[in-house]
Amino acid sequence: MTFSAAQLMMDADIAEMIQYTLRGIVVNDETLSVDVTKEAAYRKDFLTHRHTFSNRHIQSAPKLIDRQIRTRWADAGSMEMLARAEALARKLMAECRPTPPKAEARAGIRALVNEREQELGLTPSRD
C-alpha cells in the first residue's frame, strides 16, 4: 500500500473548501456585488474595487492553494502546491505528539493482531 502524506494534505484542503461550500453561501445583491458591477460597468476592473477587497473573506481560505497573482507568487519563490503540501505534512508530523493508547486498548489491539496471525498460520508477533 502506498501513502502520500502530501496528497492527504491536498485532499484535506479540498475537503475543507467543499465543507465551506456545503455550509451555504449567502447570495444577495451585496455578496454578488451588483452595485459595484454596475459602477465598474463594461471594460472596467471591479476586482480591484474596495468592495471586492473588503469582502474577500467570503471565499474559503485554503492552506495550500495559492491565490496570489502570479508575480507575487513568483516573488515568494514560486512554490507549487505539492511542495507546500509536503512541507505542511513534514511540519505536522514533526509537531505531532499523539497520546499513547491506554493499556486496555493496546491489549485489545494485540489480541486482534494475534488472532489474525493465528488464522494466517503465522508465528504470533510481539508488542
ROVOTOR-887186 format. One record per atom (N, C-alpha, C): residue in three letters; atom name; x, y, z. Coordinates in steps of 0.2 Angstrom, whole numbers, plus 5000, padded with zeros to 4 digits. Atoms other than C-alpha are relative to their C-alpha. Example, Ala and Ser with C-alpha at 12.3 -4.5 7.8 and 13.67 -1.06 7.14 Angstrom:
ALA:N:5004:4994:5000
ALA:CA:5062:4978:5039
ALA:C:5004:5006:5000
SER:N:4996:4994:4999
SER:CA:5068:4995:5036
SER:C:4996:5005:5003
This chain:
MET:N:5004:4994:5000
MET:CA:5000:5000:5000
MET:C:5004:5006:5000
THR:N:4996:4994:5001
THR:CA:5007:5017:4995
THR:C:4996:5006:5003
PHE:N:5003:4994:4997
PHE:CA:5003:5033:5005
PHE:C:5004:5006:4999
SER:N:4996:4993:5000
SER:CA:5007:5051:5002
SER:C:4997:5005:5005
ALA:N:5002:4996:4995
ALA:CA:5006:5062:5016
ALA:C:4998:5007:4997
ALA:N:5001:4994:5004
ALA:CA:5007:5077:5004
ALA:C:4993:5000:4997
GLN:N:5006:5001:5003
GLN:CA:4992:5070:4995
GLN:C:4994:5001:5005
LEU:N:5005:4999:4995
LEU:CA:4982:5069:5011
LEU:C:4999:5007:5002
MET:N:5001:4993:4998
MET:CA:4986:5087:5015
MET:C:4996:5004:4994
MET:N:5004:4997:5006
MET:CA:4979:5092:4997
MET:C:4993:4998:5001
ASP:N:5007:5003:5000
ASP:CA:4964:5081:4999
ASP:C:4996:5004:5006
ALA:N:5003:4997:4995
ALA:CA:4961:5089:5016
ALA:C:4998:5007:4999
ASP:N:5001:4994:5002
ASP:CA:4962:5106:5009
ASP:C:4994:5001:4996
ILE:N:5005:5000:5005
ILE:CA:4950:5102:4995
ILE:C:4993:4998:5004
ALA:N:5006:5002:4996
ALA:CA:4938:5094:5008
ALA:C:4998:5006:5004
GLU:N:5002:4994:4996
GLU:CA:4938:5110:5019
GLU:C:4997:5005:4995
MET:N:5004:4995:5004
MET:CA:4933:5120:5004
MET:C:4993:4997:4998
ILE:N:5007:5003:5001
ILE:CA:4919:5108:5000
ILE:C:4996:5001:5006
GLN:N:5004:4999:4994
GLN:CA:4913:5109:5018
GLN:C:4998:5007:5001
TYR:N:5001:4993:5000
TYR:CA:4914:5128:5017
TYR:C:4994:5001:4996
THR:N:5005:4999:5005
THR:CA:4903:5127:5002
THR:C:4993:4997:5002
LEU:N:5006:5003:4998
LEU:CA:4891:5115:5009
LEU:C:4996:5003:5006
ARG:N:5003:4996:4995
ARG:CA:4888:5126:5024
ARG:C:4995:5005:4998
GLY:N:5005:4995:5003
GLY:CA:4879:5138:5012
GLY:C:5004:5006:4998
ILE:N:4997:4994:5002
ILE:CA:4884:5153:5003
ILE:C:4994:5005:4999
VAL:N:5005:4995:5000
VAL:CA:4874:5169:5005
VAL:C:5000:5003:4993
VAL:N:5000:4997:5006
VAL:CA:4868:5175:4989
VAL:C:4994:5006:5000
ASN:N:5004:4994:5000
ASN:CA:4861:5193:4988
ASN:C:5003:5006:4996
ASP:N:4997:4994:5004
ASP:CA:4864:5210:4980
ASP:C:5007:5002:5002
GLU:N:4994:4999:4997
GLU:CA:4878:5213:4992
GLU:C:5006:4995:4999
THR:N:4994:5005:5002
THR:CA:4888:5197:4990
THR:C:5001:4999:4993
LEU:N:4999:5000:5007
LEU:CA:4885:5197:4972
LEU:C:5003:5006:4997
SER:N:4997:4993:5002
SER:CA:4892:5215:4971
SER:C:4996:5003:4994
VAL:N:5004:4997:5006
VAL:CA:4878:5221:4960
VAL:C:5001:5007:4999
ASP:N:4998:4993:5001
ASP:CA:4881:5239:4963
ASP:C:5007:5001:4998
VAL:N:4993:4999:5002
VAL:CA:4899:5238:4961
VAL:C:5001:4998:4993
THR:N:5000:5002:5007
THR:CA:4897:5228:4945
THR:C:4997:5006:4995
LYS:N:5004:4995:5003
LYS:CA:4885:5242:4939
LYS:C:5005:5006:4999
GLU:N:4995:4995:5000
GLU:CA:4898:5255:4944
GLU:C:5006:4999:4996
ALA:N:4994:5001:5004
ALA:CA:4913:5247:4936
ALA:C:4998:5000:4993
ALA:N:5003:5001:5007
ALA:CA:4902:5243:4920
ALA:C:5005:4997:4996
TYR:N:4997:5003:5005
TYR:CA:4909:5237:4904
TYR:C:5007:5002:4999
ARG:N:4993:4999:5001
ARG:CA:4928:5236:4902
ARG:C:5004:5004:5006
LYS:N:4997:4997:4994
LYS:CA:4932:5242:4920
LYS:C:5002:4994:5004
ASP:N:4997:5005:4996
ASP:CA:4941:5232:4933
ASP:C:4996:5000:5007
PHE:N:5003:5000:4993
PHE:CA:4929:5228:4948
PHE:C:5004:4995:5005
LEU:N:4996:5004:4996
LEU:CA:4942:5215:4955
LEU:C:5004:5004:5005
THR:N:4996:4996:4996
THR:CA:4952:5229:4962
THR:C:4996:5005:5004
HIS:N:5005:4995:4996
HIS:CA:4937:5239:4969
HIS:C:5001:4998:5007
ARG:N:5000:5000:4992
ARG:CA:4937:5242:4988
ARG:C:4995:4995:5002
HIS:N:5005:5005:4998
HIS:CA:4921:5232:4990
HIS:C:5002:4993:4999
THR:N:4998:5006:5002
THR:CA:4929:5217:4982
THR:C:5005:4998:5006
PHE:N:4995:5001:4995
PHE:CA:4944:5218:4994
PHE:C:4997:4999:5007
SER:N:5003:5000:4994
SER:CA:4933:5221:5009
SER:C:4996:4993:5001
ASN:N:5004:5006:5000
ASN:CA:4923:5205:5005
ASN:C:5004:4994:4999
ARG:N:4996:5006:5002
ARG:CA:4937:5193:5001
ARG:C:4999:4995:5005
HIS:N:5001:5005:4995
HIS:CA:4934:5184:5017
HIS:C:4994:4995:4999
ILE:N:5006:5004:5001
ILE:CA:4918:5177:5010
ILE:C:5002:4993:4997
GLN:N:4997:5006:5003
GLN:CA:4928:5164:5000
GLN:C:5003:4996:5005
SER:N:4997:5004:4995
SER:CA:4935:5149:5008
SER:C:5008:5002:5000
ALA:N:4993:4998:4998
ALA:CA:4953:5150:5015
ALA:C:5005:4994:5000
PRO:N:4996:5006:5000
PRO:CA:4963:5135:5009
PRO:C:5007:5002:5002
LYS:N:4993:5000:4997
LYS:CA:4980:5132:5017
LYS:C:5005:4999:4994
LEU:N:4995:5001:5005
LEU:CA:4989:5126:5001
LEU:C:4999:5003:4993
ILE:N:5002:4996:5006
ILE:CA:4980:5134:4986
ILE:C:5002:5007:5001
ASP:N:4998:4993:5000
ASP:CA:4989:5150:4982
ASP:C:4996:5004:4996
ARG:N:5004:4996:5004
ARG:CA:4978:5163:4976
ARG:C:5003:5007:4999
GLN:N:4997:4994:5002
GLN:CA:4991:5177:4974
GLN:C:5000:5001:4993
ILE:N:4998:4999:5008
ILE:CA:4994:5185:4957
ILE:C:5006:4997:4999
ARG:N:4994:5004:5002
ARG:CA:5007:5176:4948
ARG:C:5007:5004:5001
THR:N:4994:4996:4999
THR:CA:5020:5190:4950
THR:C:5002:4999:5008
ARG:N:4999:5001:4993
ARG:CA:5018:5189:4969
ARG:C:5002:4993:5002
TRP:N:4998:5007:4999
TRP:CA:5019:5170:4969
TRP:C:5007:4999:4998
ALA:N:4993:5001:5002
ALA:CA:5035:5171:4959
ALA:C:5005:5003:5004
ASP:N:4996:4996:4996
ASP:CA:5042:5184:4970
ASP:C:5001:4996:5007
ALA:N:5000:5004:4994
ALA:CA:5038:5172:4985
ALA:C:5004:4994:4999
GLY:N:4996:5006:5001
GLY:CA:5048:5158:4977
GLY:C:4997:4995:4996
SER:N:5003:5005:5005
SER:CA:5036:5150:4965
SER:C:4999:4993:5003
MET:N:5001:5007:4997
MET:CA:5032:5136:4977
MET:C:4993:4997:4998
GLU:N:5006:5003:5003
GLU:CA:5020:5124:4969
GLU:C:4996:4997:5006
MET:N:5005:5003:4995
MET:CA:5005:5116:4979
MET:C:5003:4994:5003
LEU:N:4997:5006:4998
LEU:CA:5014:5099:4980
LEU:C:5006:5002:5005
ALA:N:4995:4998:4996
ALA:CA:5029:5107:4988
ALA:C:4997:5003:5007
ARG:N:5003:4997:4994
ARG:CA:5018:5117:5001
ARG:C:4997:4994:5004
ALA:N:5003:5005:4996
ALA:CA:5009:5101:5005
ALA:C:5005:4995:5003
GLU:N:4995:5004:4997
GLU:CA:5025:5091:5008
GLU:C:5003:5004:5006
ALA:N:4998:4996:4994
ALA:CA:5031:5105:5019
ALA:C:4995:5000:5006
LEU:N:5005:5001:4995
LEU:CA:5015:5105:5029
LEU:C:5000:4994:5003
ALA:N:5000:5007:4997
ALA:CA:5015:5086:5031
ALA:C:5006:4999:5004
ARG:N:4994:5000:4996
ARG:CA:5033:5087:5037
ARG:C:4999:5003:5007
LYS:N:5001:4995:4994
LYS:CA:5029:5101:5049
LYS:C:4995:4996:5005
LEU:N:5005:5003:4996
LEU:CA:5013:5092:5056
LEU:C:5003:4993:5003
MET:N:4997:5006:4997
MET:CA:5022:5075:5058
MET:C:5006:5002:5005
ALA:N:4995:4998:4995
ALA:CA:5037:5084:5067
ALA:C:4997:5002:5007
GLU:N:5003:4997:4994
GLU:CA:5025:5093:5079
GLU:C:4995:4995:5004
CYS:N:5005:5004:4997
CYS:CA:5013:5078:5082
CYS:C:5003:4996:5006
ARG:N:4998:5004:4993
ARG:CA:5014:5071:5100
ARG:C:4993:4996:5002
PRO:N:5006:5004:4998
PRO:CA:5000:5058:5100
PRO:C:5000:4997:5007
THR:N:5001:5003:4994
THR:CA:4993:5052:5116
THR:C:5000:4992:4999
PRO:N:5000:5008:5001
PRO:CA:4998:5033:5118
PRO:C:4993:4997:5002
PRO:N:5006:5003:4998
PRO:CA:4983:5022:5119
PRO:C:5001:4997:5007
LYS:N:5000:5003:4993
LYS:CA:4978:5015:5136
LYS:C:5002:4993:5000
ALA:N:4998:5007:5000
ALA:CA:4984:4998:5141
ALA:C:4995:4995:4998
GLU:N:5006:5004:5002
GLU:CA:4967:4991:5139
GLU:C:4999:5000:4992
ALA:N:5001:5000:5007
ALA:CA:4966:4997:5121
ALA:C:5006:4996:4997
ARG:N:4994:5003:5003
ARG:CA:4984:4991:5117
ARG:C:4999:4992:5001
ALA:N:5001:5007:4999
ALA:CA:4979:4974:5124
ALA:C:4995:4997:4995
GLY:N:5005:5002:5005
GLY:CA:4963:4973:5113
GLY:C:5003:5000:4993
ILE:N:4997:5000:5006
ILE:CA:4973:4978:5098
ILE:C:5005:4994:4999
ARG:N:4996:5005:5000
ARG:CA:4986:4965:5102
ARG:C:4996:4993:4999
ALA:N:5004:5006:5000
ALA:CA:4973:4952:5104
ALA:C:4997:4999:4992
LEU:N:5003:5000:5007
LEU:CA:4965:4956:5086
LEU:C:5006:4998:4996
VAL:N:4994:5002:5005
VAL:CA:4983:4955:5078
VAL:C:5002:4993:5001
ASN:N:4998:5006:4999
ASN:CA:4987:4939:5087
ASN:C:4995:4995:4997
GLU:N:5005:5004:5003
GLU:CA:4970:4931:5081
GLU:C:5001:5000:4993
ARG:N:4999:5000:5008
ARG:CA:4973:4936:5063
ARG:C:5006:4996:4998
GLU:N:4994:5003:5001
GLU:CA:4991:4930:5064
GLU:C:4999:4992:5000
GLN:N:5002:5007:4999
GLN:CA:4984:4913:5070
GLN:C:4996:4997:4994
GLU:N:5004:5002:5006
GLU:CA:4971:4912:5056
GLU:C:5005:4999:4994
LEU:N:4996:5000:5005
LEU:CA:4985:4915:5044
LEU:C:5006:4995:5000
GLY:N:4995:5005:4998
GLY:CA:4996:4902:5052
GLY:C:5007:5003:5001
LEU:N:4994:4997:4998
LEU:CA:5009:4914:5057
LEU:C:5002:5000:5007
THR:N:4998:5000:4993
THR:CA:5020:4914:5072
THR:C:4998:5007:5003
PRO:N:5003:4994:4997
PRO:CA:5012:4927:5084
PRO:C:5006:5005:5001
SER:N:4995:4995:4999
SER:CA:5022:4943:5084
SER:C:4999:5003:5007
ARG:N:5000:4997:4993
ARG:CA:5026:4953:5100
ARG:C:4999:5008:4999
ASP:N:5001:4993:5000
ASP:CA:5022:4971:5105
ASP:C:5006:5004:4998
